[in-house]
Every structure is written in structure tokens, then in C-alpha cells.
Amino acid sequence: PGGRPRADRLLLEPPAGLVTIALVLLSLYYFIGVFVAGEVVYLTEEVIMRGLYEPAVRGVLSRLPPGPVHTALAGEYGLLTMTPSYVFGLIAPLVLGFYLALAVLEDSGYLPRMASLVDRVLTSLGLNGKAVIPLILGMGCVTMAVVTTRILSTPRERLIATALLALAIPCSAQLGVMVALVAPLGPAFLLAYCLIILAFLVAAGTALNALLPGSSSDFLMPLPPLRWPQLANVLRKAIHRTESFLREAIPFFLLGSLLLSGLEIAGALPAVEAYARPATAWMGLPPEAARAFILGFVRRDFGAAGFYHMALTPAETLVAMVVITLFVPCIASVLIIAKERGPLQAALLWCLSVLIALGVGGLLNALM
């Protein structure tokens, strides 16, 4: 490619620009949300970390007597089991994949062109055109998408984008499970699910834009010449950014592992499950749904999959899938939100997501 005005007209003006951005975003989704989050993460997390690394660690630590130390190191949420599996099996491939894609978009000169095309739509949600990247990539992995909010210009925009990712955008693993549950109910239920989530996304963005002081920043990005990405530049940027991210993120995962292990050692997890059961009645769901929501905090797709073997009516299935989408993001996402936005904002988003999910679930139950 060259920096010809004709090429810019095709990329910046409808309909050719819209077709191009759709193809680029679809390619990003399939690369990061399907290939990296699916194939690569299956190899790194399931095969290498959970299949080889964790059994080896548990075998070595089996010499320790059962007790709190063994649980903290090698339990379900252990410092030497869950934490390395999450960091190196799940997070590292996703972050590296994203930074590779971002470096290609930057080095080619297409990123500012893509952002300028959708700027007007996203301004109504308190964002600007650059937010299209984290919002789309959130459907691959919310954890990774929260990291991409760094490309936004102001703390206000980063907060709005993070809130929308945490509250209303399902990751690819969760989305796949939910579609498998809702699709057999017929197109009406699938359409209802999509419209409910889309309506909430727009309403949440509009409300945050109105409530938070300030306004969207002006979208000012230079348009560099279009060119073929340079492999050395792409690799250097992606590797450097991934290393920097992991150095910052690992302490948060260690802290989260200690917290969950402490709850497990204290026997508090069953008590939390029992305490949550009254909320399921409010939403018209069976008592065992409480465990699915707890699993959803560990991994979003685990939470959705927890409804697989429950005897739910079509209406109950729709309620469950909407609630599990709006429910708290997985622990990896919460920890990354805490790192990116601070513990206070992470806690506020966590509480807000619980209240919204319960409120919407109860309202849907009353209407159906």
C-alpha cells in the first residue's frame, strides 16, 4: 500500500470504509477471540499448565502434610498451581496476541483510520473512536480487553470502557456456552437475549456518560502513510509490552490466589454458596444455580456451563444466561481491573455488577 488519497477515501468513507472495518474487526476477533483464546490457550493452559505442570507440582508437594500450607501452595487456588496457570497459560498468550494485532494495526497506519470511522457513534457513550478496539476484543477475552483500554486518552474514557466490558460484554468462551444453551430454544429466545444485552450496553454507556463529570475527548490522531507492517517492529513492540504487563500483573494474581485460598481453608466457600441461594429464588432459578454463579466468578464459561445439566424451562434459561452475562467478571478480569483502575473502582464495579444482575434477573422473572 501507499499513502494515496484514493486509499484514504476508501478507508475513511462509507460504504467502503465500513466494509473494511468490519473485515478488520472480524479478523481481529477470529485471531484473538477464536485462535488465541481457543487453540493457543487450550495448548498453553489445558495441555501444558493443567495437564503437565500442575500435576508435576502437586506430585512434588504431595510430600507436605495436608493442611493450610499445602492448600495455599497446591490447592484449587494455589500459589503454585492456579496462579502460574492463569498468568502463563491464559493471560500471557492473550496479551501477547492482542499486542501483536495492535502492533500490526499501528505499524500499517490503519489504526487511526479505523478509529476515526466509528468516532461519532461511540461519542454518544462517552468514548471516542479508539474505544472500538477494547469493546470488540472484549468478546474474545474481557481480561485482555481491559488492558487495551490503555489506548484511550482520558481516565474517564478508560473507566467507561472498563465498566462496559465488566458489565455487559461476554467473553468468547462464555458466549459459546450461552449460545449452545439458548440457540436450541429457538430464534425468538436467541434474539431476545441479544437485544436485552445490547439495550443494557447502550443504556449503561449513556448513563455513565451523563453521570460522570467531563465529556469525550476530541478525537485527534495523525494519519500516517499506509504501509506494510515491519515484522521486527511488530515483534519488538508486542514482546516489550507483554513483558511490562506481566511484571505489573503477577503480584495481583498472587494476592487473589491468597484470598481465595484463605476462603477455602476457612471453609467459607460453602457458606457463601448457601448465603447466595435466596437471590436465586428472587430470579426464579433453582437453588443449585448459586454454585453456577460462584463458578462464574472463577471462570465466566464455568458459570454458564454450570447450567448445562439443570432442568430449566426456556424462560429460566433466558433469565440465567442474561444474569450470568451481567454478573461479575471472572477473577482474572477483576484482578486486572484492580491493577488498571485501582482497587476502589474494581470493588465498585464488582458490587454494581452484582446488583444489576440481580435486579435485571428479578425483573425478567416478573415479566415472563
Salt bridges, closest charged atoms under 4 A:
ASP8 OD1 - ARG113 NE 2.54
GLU45 OE2 - ARG50 NH2 3.20
GLU45 OE2 - ARG299 NH1 3.15
GLU46 OE2 - ARG50 NE 3.88
GLU54 OE2 - ARG50 NH1 3.57
GLU54 OE1 - ARG58 NH1 2.92
GLU106 OE1 - LYS237 NZ 3.63
GLU106 OE1 - ARG241 NH2 3.15
ASP107 OD1 - ARG227 NH2 2.65
GLU248 OE1 - ARG150 NH2 2.85
GLU248 OE1 - LYS339 NZ 3.05
GLU273 OE2 - ARG277 NH2 3.38
GLU273 OE1 - ARG291 NH2 2.74
ASP301 OD1 - ARG299 NE 3.24
GLU340 OE2 - ARG150 NH2 2.78
GLU340 OE2 - LYS339 NZ 2.57
